[in-house]
Amino acid sequence: MTPGEQVIPVAFNLSTLVPRSVASLYSHLVTRPTGQALRLGIESQIEEVGSFCLSVLDFSQVVVLDYSCADEVVAKLLLRVAVEEDHFVLLSGVTESHQDAIDHVLERHNLSVEALAAGDPAPRLLGVTTPDVVTAFHAIQRLGAGDAKRLADALSWTVERAADALQSLALRRLIQAAGGTYCPLPLP
């Protein structure tokens, strides 16, 4: 990715993907086979989009999400795209009940993801984080694109501390990084 190059947001409404991936429509995402079928459907659509993609998984119509389905849909999808430097994942419409299942599987895999709660415009981090990473994440959301010095100045940190936090965010695919500039993911 080069500086200034934008990712292409692609939204996946999970409740509408279920009928294409499994035989029936319902808003209860339970069982590993359901999650696997859903993830494979998402991965197939990702292949069609190509590079510089932001996959937005919309949970707003999902009533129940169990651990095995969260593991298949969220964790395994994050593991798949973790090696693609130009692919990002964002969750939207996440409720407290979704968050419990998602946090559990992300911690097990040592993963993190950016999420938008239902009705809340401010993104949050789910999964494995540290206080510096959370602080840097919220600061870059507020400040917009910039480098480690800008973040360090805003937080009264050393440049090294800011650079470490930004690098951690970038490696976890929570922000875009290009040429020493870091920017938040575009929100839907």
C-alpha positions, 0 to 999 in steps of 0.5 A: 500500500502506498501513502494516500491509497485507500482501502475499498470498504465492502460490507457483509450483512451476516444475516443475509449471507446465511441463506447463501452459505447454509440452507435456511435464513435465521438470525441465530449464528450458532454451530461451527458448520454454520460459521464455517459456511458463512466464513467461506461465503465471505472469503469467496466474496473477498476474492472477487474484490481483490486488494485494498479491501476493508471487510465490514461484518454487520452483526446488526441483525444477528440475535445470537452468536455462539463461541464456535460460530464467532471462532469460525466467522471472526477469528478464522477470518482475521487469521486468514487476512492477517497475512494480507497487508492490504486487507482489514476487517471491521465489525459493526452492529456489535452488541454486548452479547456478541462482544462476549463471544467475540472477545473470548475467541479473539483472546484464545487466538491472540487477535484484535479487531475494531468494532462499532457497537450498535448505535455508537459511532465511536469504534472500540477494540475487541480482543487482546490489547494493552493500555498503550495500544488502546490509548494510541487507537483512540488518539489516532481515531481523534487525530486522524492520519499522522506519524509517531511524532504527532501521536507522541506530542498529542499524548506526551509520550516519547516518539519510541513509545508512540511508534511501538503502539502504532506498529502494534496497531498496524500489525494487528490490521487495526490502522493503515500504515504507509511510509511512516504515516498511520491512519484510522480505518474508514468507518462505514 
